């Protein structure tokens, strides 16, 4: 007869069903309601509908990301120490679903006729409530599920691929439909509030579907009784070189996504002369990305996550060069968006499995299991990356006199919008390529898993 350890290992290596993969992915669709708007159109809402300066918005976003990064670390400890009948990460999806929906709507209830100080305080408080508290307590445990849903590398990658397909699709629905819906409801701040309520209800339903249809399978028995101090956790974390690389990959990936999603709104409005062009151009990128994300897992075992990501990022650079050749052409912008979507797809598909792999590597190297800590600390890179990107755009545009309520913009402002849109993705891509060249865990991973299974049979980490 099989012993308890053998039964548990068989369950941990289980191939996740398509139904569970889709339900897990729908959780990311829900998460991308907030992420999608916060990383793309929220700045536009504050500057062009409420009248807050781009610099003020950028500074608030940057300060919030510092707090947000700190809350990630705290939530990592909490997740690793959570004990419930649902596991340690999964229950947070249920507990945070309603607060998530409610606080999302609060973002758009900025007092329209209040003083700049009152508006700034309101934005700071609500943005922190959404991102630093609720979103962190929801998305961090959700992401931690990447290493807990299965240990099978191929199934883990395909599960995350469907997640990354569903996530951008959720983001696309929000970013592409928001402006048309806002215009349909009258083009006012009240219109944004109505649209946010619609999205909040949809997100709540998706989170509940996710929670009730997924399962934590990876249970490290030795970790249940392991007592690790904060200092030991941090020492183990910083000795994990692949966690550090993944932190950088996730951070610069989010920076590139945030810059692209934000600046293209202004580019379409002021350079191409039609604000509505943002929806089809951004949709073209996300659709291409989502389709390719589903294909990537079929090539992971053959080429490796690192190599697929490298090839894709080179294509991103090529896509930008294509657009730079004809910056006023809408068809060229569409082609560039499609190529960029194809190029970033391998990184989006592989970065979360890479982080999950780094958690296995960390246990293998340090004998400390810290799934929540690994994902929380890696997400600091994404939070700071998104904050720096939003703040950078706001400060750069403010430095050249951008005024969101003005009918026209200065030549300097237009030049800045063009420069950010064209060159920023290339700069981020070069940095990502360097990080990929330092990542060599793909070849080591089979040995890591084999050793961990032997240790588990012996009841040690």
N, C-alpha and C positions, 0 to 999 in steps of 0.2 A: 504493500500500500504506500501511496505517496504521503510524505510527512507534510506538516504545515508549511514549512519553508518552500518545498517544491510546489505546492498548490499556489502559494502566494506569488512565487516567481513566474509560474505559468500565467497567472492573471495579469501580472505586471507587463508581460511580454505580449499580451493579447492585442490582436489587430482591431482597431476601433471601427465600429460599423459606420457606414455612410450616413445613416440617420443621426448618430451621435455627433459625427463630424460637423454636419450641417447645423445641428442645434447649438453646438459649441461656437461655430462661426457666427451664428445670429447674435450671440452675446457681443461680439466685436462690432457688428452692425449697430447695435444699440450704443456701444461706447463711442462710436464714431459720430453719433449725433452731436455730442458735446465737442469731441476732438475736431470734427469736421468744421464746425462753425467757429470754434475758438482759434483754429489755426488758419482760417481763410477769411471769412466774412465778418467776424465780430469786430475787427479793427475798422472795417469799412462802415459797419453800422454805427459805431461810436463817433467816427469822424464826419460822416456825410449825412447821418440822420439825427444824431444828438448834438453834433457840433463841438465835440471835445477835440482838442488838438492832438495830432498824431504823436507828438513827442510825449505828451502826458500819458497817453494810452500805452506807448512803448515802455515808459519807465514803470508804470503800474504792472505791466505784464512781466517785466524783468524781475522786479522785487518779488512778485508772487511766485515766480519760478524758483527763487532761492528758498522760500518757505516750503514750496511744493516738493523740492528735492529733499529737504529735511524730513518732511512728513513721510516720504517714501521709505526712508531708512527705518523710521519708527514703525510703519505699517509692515515692513519686512519682518521685524522682530515679533510683532503681534501675530502675523500670519503663521510663522513657524511655531508659535506657542498656542495657537488655537486648537481646541479639542472639542469636537462635536460628532454626532452620529453621521453627519454628512462629510466629515473630513476636516481639514484645516484651511483650505482655500475656498472650496465650493460654497459654504454657507454665506460667505460675504456677498456673493452675487444676489442672494435672496434678501439679506438684511439691508443692502444699500439701494435696492431697486426703486423704492418709493422716494427716498430722499434725493436720489439722482434726478428723477423726473421733476420734482418740485423746485429744486435749486436751479435747474437749467432755465426754467421760465423766469426766475428772478433776475437773470442776467439782463433781460430786456425791459425791465421795469424802472429804468433810470429816470429820476425826476427831470422832465424835459426843461422846465423853466427855472430850475434851481441854479444856485451860484456854481461857479467852477469848482469851488472847494467841496460843496455838498455832492456834486456829481462825481468828483474824484474819489471821495470817501465811499460813496455807494458802489462804484465800480470796483474799488479795491476790496471791499468787504465781500461782495457777492462773487467776484471772480475767485477770491481765495476760498470762499465757502464751497464753491463748485469744484475747483481744481485741487486745492490743498487738502481738503477734508474728504468730500464725498467721492469725487472721481478717483482719488488715490485709494480709498478704502474699497472701491469696487474693482477698478481696473488692475490693480496690483495683484490681488488674489486670483483674479480671472487669468492674468498672464502667467501666474505661477502654475496654473493647471497644465501648462505646456509640458512641464516635467513630471506631472503627477498622473496624467491621463493614460500614459503608456510609456514603456521603456524601449519598445520596438522602434528602431531608428526610421525605417521607411514609413511606418504608420504614424509616427510622431511628425515627420515632415509633411505627409499628406494632410494630416489633421490641421497643422498650422497653415498649410497652403489654402485649405478651404476657409480657414479663419481669415486669412489675408485677402481672400477673394471676397468674402462677405463684408469685411471691414471697409475696404474702399467702396464697395457698392453702397453701403450705408452712408459713407461720406459723400459719395457722388449724388445720391438722392437728395441729401441735405443741401450741398453746395450748388447743385444744378437747378433744383426746384425752388430754392429760397427766394431769389430775386423775382422770378415770374410770379410766385405766390404772393409775395409782398406787394407787387404791382397790382395783382388781381384784387387784393383786399384794400387797395387805396393808396399804396406807396407812402405810408406814414409809420411812425413808431408803433402805433396801435396795430398796424398790419404785422409787424415783426413779432409782437406779443402773441397774436392769434396763431401765427405760423409756429412759434416755439411751443405753444400748447399742443398743437397737432403732433409735432415731432416727439414731444415728451411722452404722450400717451403711447405712441408707436414703440418708443424705446422701452417703456415699462413692460409692455406685452412681450417684447423680444427677450428681455432679461429673464422673465419668468419661464418662458419656453426653454431658454438655455439651462437654467438651474434644474428644472425638473427632468431633464433628459441627458445629463452628463454624469460621469462617475470618476471619483479618484481611485486609481488602481495601485499606484506606486506607494507602498507603505513600508518604510524602513523601520523594522521593529527595534533595532538597536538605538535608533534616533529618538524613540519615545522616552527612553530613560536617560538619554545623554544630557548632562548639565554643562552648558557652555556659557562662559561669561561674555559680556559685551566685548571686552578686549580680545578674547580668543576668537570671537566671530570676526572682528575687524581684521585681525592678523591673518586669519585664514582667507578672508576675502581679498586682501591686498597682495597675498602671495599667489593668487590665481590670475596668471597673465592673460588667459583667454577670456575671463570675465572683463578685464580692463579693455581688451580689444573690442569686445561686444558692446561695452558701454560707449566706446567711441563710434562704432558703426551705427548703433541705434541713435545716438545723439546727432551725428551729422546727417543721417537719413532724415530725421525729423526736421532738422534745420533746412535742408534742401526742400522738403515737402512744404514746410511753412512759408518759406520765402516764395516759392513758386505759386502756391495757392493764394497767397496774399497779394503779391505784386501784380499778378495777371489781371486782377480786378481793375486796378488803376491803369494798367497798360491798355486794356480793352477800352476803357472809358476815355482816356486822354490821348493815347497814341493812335489806336485804331478808330477812335471816334464813336464807338458803340458799346456801351456797358453790357448789353445783352449777349455780346459775343463770348463773354466769359463762360457762360454755361456750356455751349457746345465744345469749346476748346478744352475746358477742363474735363468735360465728360469724355472726350476722345482719349485723353491721357489715362483716366481711371478705368475706362472700359478695356483698353489695350492692356493695362497693368493687370486687371482682374482676370482676364482670359489667360494670359501667360503664366500668372501665379499658379493656376491649376495644372499647367503643363510641367512646371519646374520639378515637382517631386519624382517624375518618371526618369529624370536624368541625374538625380542627386547621387545615387549609388555609383553611377558610371563616372561622373565628372567631379563630384564633390561640391559642397556648398560654397566653399571659397572660390573655386574656379568659375562656377556659374555666376556668382556675384561680380567677379572681376570683369567677365565678358560683358555683362549687362551695363556696368558703369561706363565702360568704354563707349558703348552705344549712346549713353546719355550725352557724353561730350560731343559725339557726332551729331546728335539731334540738335544741340544748341548751335553748332556751326552751321547747320542747314538753315535755321531760323535767322541767324545773323546775316546770312547771304541775302535775305529778302525780308527785312523786319516789318514792312508795311503790308505784306501779303497775307490775307486771311487763310487761303489754302495752304500756304507754306507753314503758317502757324499751326494748322491742324495736323499736317504731316509731322512736324517736329514734336507735337504733343503725343502723337501715337508712338513715335520712335522712343521718346523719353519714357512713356508708360511701359513699353516693352523692356527698356533698359533697366528701370528701377525694380521691375517685378521680381527678379531673382533675389535681390537684397531683401525686399519685403517678405518673400516666401521663406527665406533661409535665416533671417536674423533671430527669430524667436526659437527655432530649433537649435541654433548655434548657442544661444544663451542657456537653453535646457541642457545641451551637451556640456557646457562649461560648469553647470552645477554638478554633473556626474564627475567631471574632471576634478573639481574642487574637493569632492568627497574622496576620490581616489588619491589625491595628493596630500590632503590634510587630515583625513579621517573625521571630518566634520561635515554633516549634511545640513545645508542651509538654502533650500529652494527659495523661500520667501526673501531671504536676504540677498541672494544672487539677483533675482528679478527686480527687487526694490532698488538696489544699488545701481543696477544697469539702467533702470528707468530714470535715475537722476540725470543721466546723460541726455535722455530724450526731453525731460522737463526743462533742463537748463538750455538745451539746444533750441527748443521751441521758443522759450522766453528770450534768449539772446537774438534769435532771428526776428521775432516780433518787435523787440526793442530796437534792434539795429535798423529795421525798416523805418520805424517811427522817427528815430533820431536823425537818420540820413535825410528823410523827406522834409522834416522840420528845419533842418539846417539850410535847405535851399528855398525856404519860404512856402512850402505847400500849405494850402488852405482848403479844407474839405468842403466849405460852404461857398467858395468862390466859383464864378461861372467859368473862368478860364484859369490856367496855371502858367507860371512863368516858364521861360525857356530852360532855366536851370532846373526847375522841378521836373519838367518833361525829360530832360537829359538824364536826371537821376533815376527816374522810373525806368527808362530804357536800359541804363547801365546795369541796374540791379537785376532786371528780368533776363538779360542776356548773359551776364558774366557770373553771377552768383552760383548757378548750378554747376558750372565748370570748376570753380574753385572748390566747392564741396566734393565734387566727384574725384578730383585729384587726391584729396585727403583720404577719402574712402578707399581708393586704390592702394594707397600706402598701408592702411590698416589691414586690408585683405592680404597683402603680401606677408604680413607678420603672423597671420592666422594659419596654424599647421595642425589643428586638432583633428581634422577629418581622418588623417592616416592613423592617428593614435587611438581613436575612439573605440574600435573593436577590442583592443587590449584592455582599455579602461573598463568596459562593461564586463568582460570575462573575469577580470580580477575582482570587481565589485560583487559579482554573483558568488564567487568562491568565499569571499569574506562574509556575505550574508548567510551562507550555509553554516559558517562558523560562529554566527551571532555577533560579528564585529563590524564596525564601520571602516 
